[in-house]
Amino acid sequence: MRELKTVTHSDHPMPAAGRIWVVDEAELTELPDSTLGMSWAEGTRIHRAIANAICGTPEQLTAEELEFLCDITDTAYADVARELGLNKSTVTNWRKKGEVAKRSDSSRLKRWFWFKLFGE
């Protein structure tokens, strides 16, 4: 059995939340066929870092960022609507329009998701 080698890849491109993020360093595993793969733990670490970056910006939350945050926290759009006291169809319309309608809702959701991921 061949020992798998870990390779540190600098400036690794990572697609998430509707754009390509550049990760300073990613730990990749060289597979038996010489391709590089990412472990579940490394992918989770990078996704959490991306979520932290999204939640820490003052920009309006995009629909793709909202979908990404929902995916990594296993949160349904119905839960997002309940958190804001809105109808689920409102959140669905945000997805169609491409962004969260109000800046105040965007800021509140960023704080909520940040605490879901890092608050405890």
N, C-alpha and C positions, 0 to 999 in steps of 0.2 A: 504494500500500500504506500502510495506516494504522499509525502507530507506537503500540505498546501502552504504556499508562501504568501505572506502578507506584504503588500506594496503600498507605500504612502504616495498618493497622487496629489500633486499641488494644482491649485486652480481648477478643480474638478467641476464641470458643468452639471447642474442638477435641475431638471425641469420640475416645477411645482408652482401652483397658484397662478397659472397662466403666463409664466415667464421662465427664463433660464436664470438660475442663481449660480454664482460662482463660489464654490466652497474652497476656503483656503487650503485645507488638507482633508482628504478622505482616505480612509483605510480600505483598500480593496484586496480581494483574495484572487491570486492567480489560480485558475482552475486547470484540471488536467489537460484540457485542449488549448491551453495558453491564453484563453480569454480572461478578462477581469470581471469579477462579480463583487457585489456589495452584500455584506451580511445584513440580516434583519436589524440587528442592534445598531449598526452604523447608519443604516437608512433611517431608523427611528431617531437617532441622535441628530442627524442632519435635518430631518423634518421638524423636530422640536426647535432647532436653531432658526429655521425659516419662520416658524410660527412666532417665535419671540421677536424676530425682525419685523414681521407684519404688524404685530400688536404694538410695537414700539414706535411706529411712525405716525405723524400727524395727518397723513393723507387719508382721503375717503376710502373706505373699504370697498374693494371691487367684488363683484359677484364671484369671480374665480377664487379670490382670497377667502371669501365666506365659505365657499364650497370646500376648499382645502382645510380650513379650520374645523368645519363640521366633520370632514372625513377623519382627521387625525384625532378628534376627541369623541368620535362615534356619537355625534349630536344630530338629531333630525331637525329639519326645517320647522317642524311643528314646535319643537323645544325652543328654537330661536324666536318664533312668533310669540310663544307664551312668555318668554323672558322679557320681551319688549311690550307685552300687552297688545299685540296686533293679531289680525287674522292671518292664517297661514297663506292665504292667497296673496297677501301683501308681500311676503317674503318670496314667494314664487315669482311675482312680478319683478322684484329686484333682479332676480336671475335673468329674466328676459331682457331687462334694460341694461344690465351689465354693472350696476353698482347699487349700494345701499342708498336709499332715497335721502335720508337726513344725516347730516354730519353728527348730530347728537346720538342718533342710533348707532352710527358707525363707531364712535368713541366708546359708547357703552358696551357694544359687542366685543370690541378689542379687549377691554378690561375683563369682561366676563370670560372670554376664551383664555386669556392669559392666566386668570385664577384657576380655571379648570385644568390647565396644564402645569402650572408652576406654584399655585397658591399654597399647597399643603406642605 
